[in-house]
């Protein structure tokens, strides 16, 4: 009887790096399935602006966690970790390997390493933090997190309101810094994990981002955003590709300016993703031509070149 463990193959990389297409190639080569770890693609109302897998791509390999919840549903990284681990337990009964891909590093890390247990937060505390955001916007959240937990403020994505809100909820609930609950301990999974990140030249990636935004507009992103505009205050919609078009609908800019802002903000997002990935030396950096490396995993190696 073999003692070989099942393997979770992680395909990460910045936005527009070709993760979906590459993951499908790997899944087909290994006759397996794909778990999405892209927190924006979870929402069934958001397709074009999140570059969710197309019907054709979905038909080539079975995908999980794509369009499985609504923008009005509460779903966080703890929910995802629970659901993904539970699903992997089932999938590994019939698959030696499963592919996970996406651009949400926090969600990937939750599955690979586990997450810290956070205290429950009372509804009135959540409401207090939400009111702060509604009245003072992102700046108010940033200033409050900086005041209450400067250590966490130094490492958090300061442009992500939900991360800031979560930190404040814990601070208000416990009277302690959010960072004091972050142990950094790693959970040992009962499956092997192989992690790969897709490497691109900086200028090539910028060109891919710009081209993809133009393609999204051609595919109908404007109409998709218009349909979602009445619910623009939901956290799920406070994201690149939608908030810029909402500003256009509000008369704050021209359509051309909104599209350019989407490109700029997407580039900035890609840079943050690259920064996140570079800090994690468990990834092996490869190009989209190196599928054989994934099919026959090799020891991890550092990135061969810079991408921004």
N, C-alpha and C positions, 0 to 999 in steps of 0.2 A: 504494500500500500504506500502511495507517495505521500511525503510530508510537505510537498510544495504548496505554498499558500496562494490563494487567489490574489489578483493584482488590480489595483485601481490605477489607471493611467490618466494623469492630469495633463491636459493641454491648455496652457495659459498663454498670455501675450496681450499687448495693448490692443485697443479697439482698432478695427479695420486691418488686423494682421492676418486674417484668413483662418481663424480658429475653427469656425464651423466646417468649412470645406475640408480642412486637414483632419479634424476629428472624424468626419464621415469616412474618409479614406482609411483611417486606422480601424474604425469600427467594422468596415466591410472586410478589411484584410484579416481581422481577428474574429469575424462572425459574431459580433457582440453589439451592445446597445450604448446609448449616450445619455449621461445625466447633464443637464444644463446647470451651470453655476453662474448664470447671468441674471442678477436680481431684477433687471428691467424686463427681461423676456418672460418672467413669470406671469405678467399681466396680460390677460386675453384681449384687452381693449387696445393694447399697444403693440403693433406689428412692424409697421414701416420704420418708425422712429427708433426702434430698438434693434433693427436689423435681425429680427427673429428669423429662424430657419424658414425657408419657403416650403410650400406644399411638396415641391419636387425634392427638396433636401430631406424633408421629413419622411418621404417615401423610400429614401435610400438607406436609412438607418432609423431604428426606433429611438425616439427622444422622450425623456422624462423631464418634468419641471419646465415645460414650455407652454405658456398660456393655460396654466392650471388654476389660477386664482384671478379675482377681480381687483381692480384698482381700489375698490372700497373695502377689501378684506384686510384685516390686520395679519401681517405675516412678516416675521423677522428672522434674523440669522439663527436663533435658537430653534424656531419652528423648522427651518430648513435642515439644520443638523439632524434633528430628530427624524424627519421624514426621509432624508437621504440615507442615513445609517440603517433605518428600518428597511428601506427598499434594497439597499446593497445586500443585506442579509438574505433577502429572497433571490436576488439576481445571481449571487455567487453560488447558489444551489445548482444553477444550470449553465453558468458562464465562468470560465477560468479568469477572464479579464473583463473589466468594464471601463469605459472611457468617461471622464468628466471634463467638461470644457466650459469656459466662460471668463468674463473679465472682472468678476467681483472677487477680489482677493480675500476679503473677509469671509465670504461664504465657502470658498475653497479651503481656507485654513480651518474653518469650523469642522469640516468633514475630515480633514487630514489630521488635525491636532486637537480637536475639541475646543470648547469655549468655557470661560469661567462662569460659575453660577452666580447670578446677580439677584439681589433682593427683590421681592415683589413690590410693586409700586401702586399706591392707592389711586383710584380714579380721580380724586380731587387734585392730587399732585400732577398727574398727566394733564389735567385741564389747566392748571396753573402754568405749566410750561408751554402748553399750546397757546394760551392767551398771550404769554410773553412773545412768542413767535408772531402771532397774528398782529400784535400791536407794534412791535419793534423790529420785526423782520430778522434777517440773518445776523445783522450787526448786533442786535440785542442778545442773541444767543451766544455769539462769539465773546462779547464783553463779560457775560455772566460766567461762562465756562473758564475764561481767563482768570476771573476773580476767585472762583471757588476751587479750581483745579488746574493751576498753571502747568503742572507736569503733563497732564493729559492733553491740554490745549496745544502743547508743543509738538505732539505726534499725531493728533487727530486730523482728518480731512476737514479743514475749517470751512469749506464750502458746502459741506453735507449737513443740512439742518437736522436730519433724523439722528445722526450720530451725536450731534451737540445736544439735542433734546433728550436723548437717552441718558447722556452723562448728567444732565441737570436733574432729571427725574430721580436718579439714584442719589445725587448730592442732597436734594431737598428731602427725600424720604429718610435718609440715614444720618444726615448731618456730617457725613464723611466724604472725602474726595472719591470720585468715581475710580480713579487710578488705583486706590487702595484695595479694590476688589479684583484687580487684574493680576492674577498670580503668574501668568506666563507659563504655567505647567502644561506639558504636552500629554495628551491621552494616547495610550498605546493601542492602536487598532489591531484587530485580529486578521488583517489582510495586509499585503505589501502595497506600497505606494511608490510609483515612479512618476516624477514630475518633469515636464518639459515646457519650455517657453520659446515662443516663435520670435526669431531675431530678424529685424529689418534695418536697413540703412535709414537714417533719420529723414532724408529728403524723399525717399521712396514712400515711407510711411505717410508723410504729409500729403503727398500726391494721392495716395490711396484714400486717405480721409476725405480730401476735397472731392474726389471723384465719387465717393460713396454718398456724400451729402447731396451732391447734384443728382445722383441717381434716385435718392429718397424723394427729392422734390418731384422728379419725373414720375415716380410711382404713386404719388398722391399724398405725401406727408402733410401738405397744407390742409387738405380735406380731413385727414385723420385728426390733426390738431384742432381743427374747427369743431369737430364732433365732440372732442373732449373738453373744449373751452369752458362749458358750464361747470365742470368739476375741477377747474384749474387749481383750486385751493387744496386738493388732496396731496399728501406727501409724495405719492407715487408719481405724480405729474410734475413735481419740482425737479425736473431733470433735463439735461441737454437734448435739444431737438424739439422740445415742446415749449419750454418756458420762453425761448426766444420768439417763437411764433405767437405765443400768447401776448407778448409785448407788442408785436406787430398789430394784433387784433385790437389792443388797447390804444393804438395810435401813437405809441412811444417811438416807433422807428418805421422805416420803409421795409418792404418785403426783402429787397436786396440786402439791406443792412442786417435784417434778421438772419438771412441765410449765411452771411459772412460771419455773424456772431456764432452760429452753430458750428461752423468750421473752426473758428478760433477756440471755442470752448471745448470742442472735441479733441483738438490738438493738445490742449492743456490737460484734459482728462487722460489722454494717452501717455503724456509725460509723467503724471502721477502714478499711473499703472506701472510704467517702467521703473520708476523709483522704488515702488513697493516690491517688484519682482527682484530687482538687483540686491535688495537687502536680504533676500532669502536664498542662501547658497545651496539649497536642496534641489534647485531647478537645474536641469541640463538645457543649455541653449542650443537650438537647432534652427535650420531653415525649413521652409515648407517642402523642399525637395528631399529632405532626409527622413522619409517615412520608414525606411529600413531600420533606422536607429531605434525607432519607437517599437517596431515589431520585434526587434531583438535588443532589449534594453542594455545600455552600457553604463559604466560608472559615471557619475555626474561630473561635468566639466564647467568651468566658468565661462561667461559670455566672451565671444571672440572679438566683438567690436561694440562701440557705443551706438545708441539709437536715438539719442537726443542731446 
